[in-house]
Amino acid sequence: MRLGTYRSYDVGDSTLAGRFQELAQYRHLLMNFVASDLRARYRRSYLGMIWAVLYPLVFSAIIALVAIRIFQQPAETYVTYLITGFVVWDLIGAAISGGTMSFLVGEGYMRQYRLPYIIYPLRTVSSLAVNSAFTSIAAVVAIVFLTPQSISFYWLYWPLVMLMLYLFAIPLAVLAGLANVRFRDFQHAAGLAVFLLWYLSPTIVIREVYDSPGLKPFTDLNPFASALDIFRAIMTERAHPTLHDVALVVGATIVLWILALLALKVEGRKLIFYL
């Protein structure tokens, strides 16, 4: 299928396999989208993508200056705790806030070409995933210099964990993007929701706080907390992720994908009219 050919895949490719097969035809376009987004993000910057490594290091150091006195934690372990949380949240949290604009940013293409609609939130999440991969370098640097005892063969699980987070983030971006197209106030509400989830998940506050009686029931059912726990398990704790955390993230991912694909099917035919 050539770019610019109008085709209703709601009719011809209604199966899940058909939709992803059609999406695969545009993989080179997706890569160009991602490269364009990254160039735009670091345009006219002397350091370029080095900021993806430098920013989390400086951010974690600044937060740690105060937080280590509040939480009574060693500076070395708390900095690595912060920076690993930053890697995860920079992908899944930003997928919601960035996903709200994914269809609006792609409006020009949507009006001219018949591309699979999922390519637009996929573009957003893929750009975030590349940035998070560079942010992971910052986490590795911090761990090597501050807590070298955390280095282990569990780091080999990093690609699988990042793939898990990537698949978890995509339907979040799809649902956020569809909601914002229908209700433009959603992007502001989503910002508040992400901020709330940030505090309700062990991103900067030490993990023990979330095991307190008042928060533990929610934390045990919070896939965002489990995503953070999975990443920290392999990066700093020299351990396999727990079955509970993996099952919760995988289960949430499946449910979110079902909802996202159903929402795309329902809204797909009239999405262009909401732009």
N, C-alpha and C positions, 0 to 999 in steps of 0.2 A: 504494500500500500504506500503510494508516494505521498510526500508531504504536500498538502494542498488539496488532496482528493477528499471530498466529503463522503462519509460513509457512516451509517448508523450502526454502531456495534451493538446497540441495544436490541437490534433485530437479528443481525447476522452472527454475532459472537456473544450470545447471552450467557454462555457457560463461563465458569470461573477460569477454566483452562484457556478458553478462547480469549478472554480479556487479557490474561497475562502473556499469552503468545503474541497478541497485538502490541502490548506494551514493550515486549522484548525487541520488536522491530524498531523501536525508537530509542534504544539504549544509547546510541551515539549522540542523539539530540539531547538526551538527559545528561550525558557527560559534558556536553557543551554548555548546557544550562548551569550545571554545578560550577564549572570553570569560570563562567561569566559572573556568577554570584560571588565567588571568592575574590575574583579580580576587583569587583565593585566594592567589596567589603574592605579591602586593603589598598584601594586606589590612592596613589600619591603618598603612600606610607613608605618611609625609608627602610623600615624593618620588615614590612610585609607580614607574612605568616609567622614570623618569629614572635609576633605579638601573641599568637595562640599559645606559645610556650611561656613567654615572659609574663603576660598578664596574670594567669593563675598563680604563678610563683609569688609575684608581688602582692596580689590580693590576699593570698593565704598568709603571707608574712604580716601584713597590716592587721588583719583580723586576729591573728594569733597573739599579737602584742598585748591585747586586752583580754581576749578570751581565756588564755592560759591562767590568768589570775582569777577569773570567775570560776572556771571548771577545775582548777587545781590539777592541770595536766602538764606533763613534760612537753616543752616546746617542740621537740623533735617529732614525737608521735602525733601531737595535735596538728602540726603543719601537714603531715602526710595524710591525716584524717580529713582535713579540710580540702586538700587538693584533689584527693580521690573523689570526694563528694562533688567537687566542682566539675570534674570530667563527666560524671553521670548526669548531673543536672543541666549541664551545658547542652546535652542532647535531648533528654526526655522532657525537661521543663521548657526549653526553648522550642521544642516541637509544637507545643500547645500555643504559646504566644506567637511564634513565627507562622504557625500553620493557619492562624486566623486570616492572614493576608495572602495565603498561597494562591487562591483562585483570583483574587483582585489584582495581584501582581501579574498574573498570566492572562489578564483580560484581553490584551491585544492579540495574543496567539489564539485564544478561544474564539474570538470573533472572526478570525481569518481561516483557521485550519481546524479540521476535525481530528484532534488528538485525544487519546484516552484521558479522561479528566483526572485520573489518579496521578498522572505524570507531574501535575503542578504541586501537590503536597509532597510527592516523592522528591521533587527537586529541592524543596525546602529542607526536608529531613536529610537528604544526601549531602547537602552543603554543610549542615550541622554535624553530620557524622565525620566528614573530612576534618572539620575544625576540631572535633573532639579527639580524633586520632592524634593530631598535633598536641592537643592539651595533655594527652596521655604521656607524651614525651616529658612534659613538665613534671608529671607525677613520678615518672621513672627517675628523673634527675633528683627530685626531692628525696625519694626513698633511698637511692644509692648513696647520697651524701649524708642524710640524717638518720636513717634507720636501715643500714645495710643488712642487718640480720633478717629483714623481711624478704630479701631476695630469695626466690625459690623457683622450682620447676613449674609451680602453679601459674606462673606468668604465661606459660604456653597456652593457657586457656583464654588469654586475652582476646584473640580473634573471635572465638565462639561467644564470649560474653558481649563483645561489641556488636556482633550480629544479632544476638538476642535483644539488646537494647534498641538496635536499629529497627527491628521488626515490631517492637513494642511501640516505638515512637511514630511510625508511619500512620497507623489508624487514628492516633491522637490528632495528628495534623489534619487528616482527612475530615474528621468530625468537627474539629475546630474551624476549619475553612468553610465547610458547608453551613455551619451554624452562623458564621459571621456574614456570609453572603445573604442569608435570609434575614438576619437581625444584626444590623451594623453596630449596635451597642454591645454585641457579644465580645468584641475584642477588648473592651474596657473591663467587662466582667471577668473575662479569661485572665487578664493581667492580675486581678485580685485573687482569683482562684489559684493561679500558679504561685503567687506570693504566700497564700495560706498553706498550700501543699509543701512549699519550701520549708516552712516552720514546723509543719506536722510530720516531716520526714527528717531522718538523721543526716542532714546536710552539713550544718555547722555546729549544731548542739550535739554534745557527746551522746553516744548510743545508749548509755545506761539510763538517761533521762526517759527514754521512750519505753523502757521496761518497767516503769513505775505503774502501780495499779490503775491510775487514772488514764494512762495512755496506751498501755499494752494491748488491750482488746482491739483498739483501732489500728495500732502498728502491726499486729499480727495479720490484719486483713488489707494492709496498705501495700499494693504492688510497687509503689515508688520507693518505699522503705526497703522492700526486698531487693529491688534492683541495686540500690546503694550497698546493701549487705553483700550481694553476690560479687560486685566489683571489688569491694574491700577485702573479701575473703581471699581472693586469688592474688591481690596486689600487696596487701600488708599483713594478712593474718596467717599466711602459709597453710591454707586449708581449702578443702573442697566447699563449694557453696552448699548450704543445707538443702535437703529435698523439699522442705516447706517453702523456701524462698524461690527455688526453681519452679516448683509446681504453681505457685501463686503468680509469678510473672508470666509463665507460659499460658496458664489458664486465662489470665487477664488479656494477654495478647490475642488469643483465639476469640474471646468474646468481643473484643474491640474490632477485630478484623471482620467478624460477622456483621456487627453493627455498621461499620464503615462501608462495606460492600452493599448492604441493604440500603443505606442512606444514599449511596451513589446511584443505585438502581432506581430509587424513587425520585430523586431530585435531578438525575442526569438529563432528562429530556427538557426540563424547564430551567436548568441552572443558568443558561446564558441570558435568560430574561430578567434575572435578578441582579445582573451586573450593572 
